[in-house]
């Protein structure tokens, strides 16, 4: 597919150059990326209504006063940030399976068209998931980067930046497995995987308990992860610092720093359960026993809590998380939760340290992702956070140690859920994503940790774009880069794409008043795209 541009016009507005576009595609794009029913991206060139036609290729330059108003938070953090004067940098995630299991680009022509559309909209870059199970699929140390290199070159040619997510986990949808050789080892040694109380294995990532154990054909997972990162660093050196500006390292399930406490299929109920502790694989139990013996309470190390609820049960179902008199407030509860969370923090420290040292000479930002476990946040025990590995309760701030660990390694923290608001959560789930986000943000501010944001899901939540803008541009905003997840059929659908383009415009294009413009340009400011013959269109041939 070829994409070409017809006509152009630029209207000079005071000191600001704005280029306006009408965007359209012809119908040879893959429907998985551009749905056939879309009137926006498929089948015809569309003229957008005047209210939504302003796609700025280059964000307007703001005055120094406006720029200063958008910088908030601790002064030392503001000095460290690279937030541009024209607003928050905006990235869009590429499809999870953009590179196939055979190391080719899936739907390459559609992806190329999508990249050009994003560039025209004024998006700064894209996020690329790089999968362990694809790049090191067949054998340890046998790397195949061809598909990812081709995609990096495609992004570079369009003029976008690239944030790379190194994924050491598997995906269920789309199906992307761990490396074949790792799965074979797991069949013989199931203890390399997380295990719950019933003995169910979680096979989408390795247990953090084996980080430093030589379970992978004589090497430790940490050694294998490091060699993977080193190979990536070497292979992509021509793109480092120019096209590739950031790298995040996978820290657990779905790339997040957490235990897979909520992986069990959800039953037909709307209220989420608390999840289950994932401490029953052989190596985790050994760690627990050693810790209990060292503290003089060997009986505490035989297993996890016996009175904790199951995956889809509420906190009050059993005794452990009860609001009053729950076991979580006892000496045993503190012993177990302290150990459980410390194992997660140590795991995160090992991986962030590995990434920071590997990419220390590359001009890129290193980051890791922390989940927003907001269900049951308004209960005293914060059960969903506890099972995920964050010892955060009404009596304890569990995110200070997390932020401290990120700060120690000079890594950026990625926080999802920027589109979630308290008013649209189920009341019965006692959820508060806004308060939890504020708590984590405060911990990051205290420890000088920079924050990147993400949304929870491209499927959308009520008033999601408004909530994102509040988190990015509000008085307490500390986010300088936001990644919208993710490109695909719904992303380019008529139900979604117009809202997204308006969201981009509202972030990158300041409101200009007539009083701010020279008199002879006021009329042009009111309707900069009023002459159809000079409009800029993108079509597919």
N, C-alpha and C positions, 0 to 999 in steps of 0.2 A: 504494500500500500504506500502511495506517495501522498504527502501532505503539502499543499501549496497555499500561498497567501495572495489574495486579490485586493489591490488597492490599499491605501494607507492615508492617514491624516493625523497630525499632531496639533493640538491646540495649546498654545503657551498661556499658562494661567499665572500671571505674576512671575514668580521665580520658580514655578513648578511646571514640568513637562509631563503631560498625561497622554498616554496612548490608549485609545479605546478600541475594543474588539468585539466583533460578533463571531461566535464559534459554532462550527457545524461539521458533521462527518457524513461521508457516504456509507452505503450499506454493505461494505465488504469487511467490516470489523467483526472480530469474534464476539458472539453474544454473551460469552462468559465475562467479558470485560465491558462491552457496550451492548446492553439489551436491545433487542429488536423493537420493543415497544416504546423505546425512548424517543421522544420527539426532539430531544436536545442533542443527542449525540449519535443519532442513527437515522439515515434515510433522507436527510434534507439539510439545507442550510437554514438556520433559524435566526430571525431577528429578535433579539430580546426586547422586552418592554423597556422604556427609557429608565424606569426605576432600577432595573437590575443589569443594565448593559455596560456599566462602567467597570471594565476589567483593567486594572492598571498593570502594565508590564513592568513599570518601575514605580515603586512606592513614592509618594510625594515626599519631598524633603520638608521636614518640620523645623520650625524655629527652635532655637536653643531653649527658649522658655517652655515650649510644649514638651520637648524631649526631657527636660528636667522634671516635669510634672509626672511623667510616666515611670521615673525611676524611684522606687520606694524601698523600704526595708533598711537594714543596717548599712551604715555608710561604707564599712569595709567590704561588705558583699557587693555593694554597688560598684565599687572601684574594680573589683575582680571580674565583673560581668562584661561580656562582649556584646551587650544588647545594642543594636544599631539605632540611630536616631529615628529611623522611619518605622519603628515598631517591632513587634515580636517576629522572630524568624519562624516561618511556617513550612513544615515538611508534610509529606503524605506517604504513608506506608504502601509499598508495593505488595501485590498478592503474595501470600505465604508460599505458594508454589510457582512463583515467577520463573524459577529455574527448576527444571524437571529432574526426576531421578536419573535420567540419562545425561544430565548436564547440558541440556539445551534450554534456550529461552522459550517458555510456553507462550503461545499467542504473541510472537515477537512483533508483528505488525500492529496489533492492537495496543501493545505496551508502548511502542514508539509513538503512536498517535496520542495515547494518554499522557506521555511525558511532555509532548509538545503543547497539549492543551493546558497542562499544569503550568508550564513555563509562561504561556500567554496570560494566564490568570494572575501571575505574579508570585507563585509559590517559589520558595527558595531552594527546596531540595526534596529528596525522597529517602525513605528508609528501606534498606535491603536486608531481609533475613537470609543469613548464610548458614546452612544446615550442616552439622557434623555428619549426619547420615547420608549426605549427598557428596560432600567434598572429600570425605575420607571413608567412603562407603565399603570398599572391598577388602582392604587390609590396612593394618596399622602403618602409618607413615607413607602410604600411597595416596597422595593428594591429587585431586582433579579440580582445577579452578576455572576451566575453560568457559563454562556457562556464566559464571559470576564475573569473569574478566570481560566477556563480551557485553554484559549488561552495564558494567562500570563504564566501558567505552561509550555505550549508547547514551548513558546519562551525561557523560562529559561533553559529548557532541551537542547535546541539546542546551548545555549551559547551566545545568542544575548541580547542586551539591548533593553529597551522598553520605548518609549515616548508615553504618553497617552494624547489624545485630548478629553476633556470633552465637548460634543456637546449639547448645549441647544437650538438647532435649528432643523428644519426638513430638509429632503432631497427629491428632486423630482425624481432623477435618481441616484441610486436606490431609490425606494419609502420607506422612513422612516419618520413616522409622529411624531408630538409632542405626549406626553402622552395622552392617551384616556381621562383621567379626565380633563386635561387642555383644550382639544378640546371641551369637553362638556361645560365647563365654557365659552369658546369663542363663542359658538353658542348663549348663553344667553347674553353675554356681549362683543359684537364685538369691543368695544373701547379698549380692551386689545391688539389689533393688530395695526400695522402701517397702515395708510390710506393716499392715495394720493388725489389730488384735485378733481378727478372725483368720489371719494368715494370708490374706489377699495381697498379691504383689502389685506394685505400681511400676510398670516397665517402661515408662516414658522418659526416665532419667535415672542416673545412678544415685544410690544412697550417699548422702554426705559423709557417712561413717567410713566409706572406703577411700576417701580423698587421698590418704597417704599410705594406703595398702597396695602392694604389688599384685593386684588382681587382674590386670589386663596384660596377659602374657609376659609377666615379669616386670611390668611398669605400673606406676601408680596413675590413677586418673589425672592427678595434678600434672604429672610429667607429660601425659598425652595431650592434655589441654594446652599446656605451654608450647609443645612442639607444633600443635595445630596453629596457635597464634603466631608463632615465629614464621611458619611457612606462609601464612597469610600476609604477614608484614613484608616479607621478602617479595612475594609474588605481586603484591599490589603497590609496591614502592613508587611506581610512576604516578599513582593517583593520590598518594598520601599528602595531605595538607593543601592540595589544590582542589581535587574533586571530593575525596574522602576527608571530611572534617571531624567526624566523630565515630567512635566505636564503642558499642556496649557489649559486655560479656554476659552470657547466660549464667544465672545463679541458681537455677532450680526449675521446677515445673513451669511451663510457659515462659521460661527465661527469668522468672521472678525469684527473689530471695524469700523462700518460704518452703514449708513442708507441703506435700500433696494431700492436704487434710480434707479437701472437698472433691476428690476425684470420683467418688462413688456416684453412680447414676441417680439423679434426683427423681424421687417418686412424684406422683401426680398431686403436688401440693405447691402452693405459691410461696409459703413461708420457708425460707432456707433453714437448714439445720446447722448445727454448730461444727460439723465435721468430726474427724477422729484423729487422735494422736498417731503418728507414724514412727514408732520407736521399737518395733518388734522384729526387725531383721537381726540376724545373729550378731552383727558387729555393733549395732546400736545397743543391744542388750548387754554386750560385753563392756561397752563404755559406761553404761548405767551402773552395772555391778561394781566396776572399779571406783566410780565416783562415790557410791554409797558406802563401800568399804573404807574408803579414805576418810569419810566423815564419821565413821563408827556406827553406821546404821545399815548393816548388810542386807537386812530384810527389805529395805526400801528399794533395793536394786534388782529385785527379782522380776519386775514387770512394771508397766505403766499403771496409771490409776484404774482400779477395778470398778469404780462407780461413775465413770464418765459416760455420757450418752453416745448413741450411734450417730452415723453421718447425718441423717435427716431429722433428728430429734431436736427439740428445743432445750435450752439450758436447764430448765427445771424438771426435765424428764427423769434424771437421776440426781444423785446428791452432789456430785463434784462441783458443778457450776451454779448451784442454788444461790439465790440472792442473799439469803441470810443463813449462816451456818454451813455453807458449802465447804467441801474439802479443800478447795483452792486457797482458802484463807488459813489452813492449818500449817503446822511446821512441815508435815510431809508434802503438802501442796506446794509450799514455797521451795522446798528441796527439788521436787521434780520439775516444776516450771522453770526454775533458775537453770537447771542442767539442760533441759530441752531447748531453751532459747539460746543458751551459751554455745551449744553445738552449731546452731544455725549461724550465729554471729561469727564464730571461728571459720566456718565454711565460707561465708561471704568475704571475710578478711583474706583468706588464702587466694580466692579467685580474683578479687580486686587487686591485690598485691601482684599477682601473676600478670594481670593485664597491664597494670601501670608500669611495671618494669619492662615488659616486652615492647610496649609502644612508647617508652620514655623518650626516644630520640625522634619520634615521628610527631609532626605538628598537628596532632589530633586530640580531641577531648575524649577521655575514657569515662564510661558510665556504667551503672548497674540499675536494675529495676526493682523497686519495692512495691508490693501490692497494697491495695486499699481494701482491707478486710473490714468493711463497715457494718455488716450485719451484727446485731446484738451489741453495738457500741454503746447504746444507752442503758445497758445493764451494768451491774457492778463488776462482774467478772470479765466482760468482753470475751466471751467464749470462743468466737470464731477467730479472733486474733491469737488466743492462747494455743489452739490446736494447730494454727499455721506457724507458730514459733515465736510470736511476739509477746513477751511478758508485759503486757500493758493492761492495767486494771484501774479501777477507780482510785486505788491507793498507790499506783506506781506508773511512772512515765517510761514505757518500754522502748520509745523511739530515740531517746537521747543516746543510748549506746549504739544504735544503728547509725545515726548521723555521725557520731564520733568516729566510727569505723570507716565510713565513707570519707570523712575529712582527713583522717590519718593517711589514706591512700590517694588523696587529692583527686577523688573521682566525683563525677556528677551523679545526682540521683534522678532517676526517671520515675515520675509518679503518674499512674493512670487515674481514670475516674474524674477528670476535670469537667466532664459534662453532667455529673450527677449532683442533684440537689436534694436536700432533706425532704422537701414538700412532696416529692414524687416517689418516696420510698414507702413500702408497706409499713403501716403503723405497728402491726403485730410483730415485725422483725426487729423493732427497737433500733433501727438503723440511723446513722448520721454520717454520711460521707463528707459533708462540709466540715463538721467539727473534727473528724479524724484527719482530713487533709490539712486543716489549720494546725493541728497538733504536730504533724510530721513536718510541716513547713517551718514552724517555730523552732523545732529541734535542728533543722538544717541551717536556719538563720544563726542560731547560737553557735554552731560549729563551723560556720563559713562554708557550707556545702551548697553549690549551685544546683538548681532544679530545672529539669525539662519536664514538660507535661504531655499527657496523652489522653484521648477520650477512651471510654470503656468499650464502645462497640459502634461500628458504622451503621448498625441497624437503627440507631437513633433512640433517644429518650426524650420525654416531653421537655420542651424548651432547652434542649441540650446546647445549642449554639449560644443562647443567651448566657447560660451558666459558664461555658468556656470563656466567653468574652469577659465575664465578671472575674474569673480567675486569672486571666491574662492581663487585663487592663485596669482592674480595680485598684483602690488605694493601697491595698496590702499585697499587690502582685509582686512576685519574685521570680516568675518564669520568663526566660528570654527566648526559649525555643519550644515550639509545640508541634507534635507529630500527630496528624489526624489519621486514624486507622479505620479502614484501609481501602485501597483501590480495588474495584471489582464491579460486578454487574449492578448491584444496588447503588454503589457510589455514583455511577454515571446515569442512573435512572432519573426520569422526570420527577419522581417523588422526592429525590434527594439533591440532585446536582444544582438546581437553581438556588436552593437554600445555602449550599456550600459556597457557591460563587458570591452570593451576597455577604456571607460571613467573611470571605477573603477581602472583599471590598471594604467592609466596615473596619477591618483590622489595619489595612495598609493605606487607605485613602482618607486623609483627614478632611473634616468638614471645612470648606472655604466659604467665607462670607463675602458678599459683594464689596463691603467696605475695605477688604484686604487686597482688592485687585485694582489695577489701573483702570481708569474710566473707559478707555477704548476697548477693554477686554471683558467688560461685565457681561455683555450679551453672549459672548462665546462661552463664558463660564456656566451660564444657565443651561446650555445645550451643546456641549462640545462635540457630539456625534450627530448633529442635526442634518448633515448633508450626506445622504445615502451613497452618492457616487464616490465619496472618499472614505467610507467606512472600511475597516480591515476585517476580512473574513478568512477563516481557515476551512478548507474543504478537502475531502479525500477523493482521489481519482482512482 
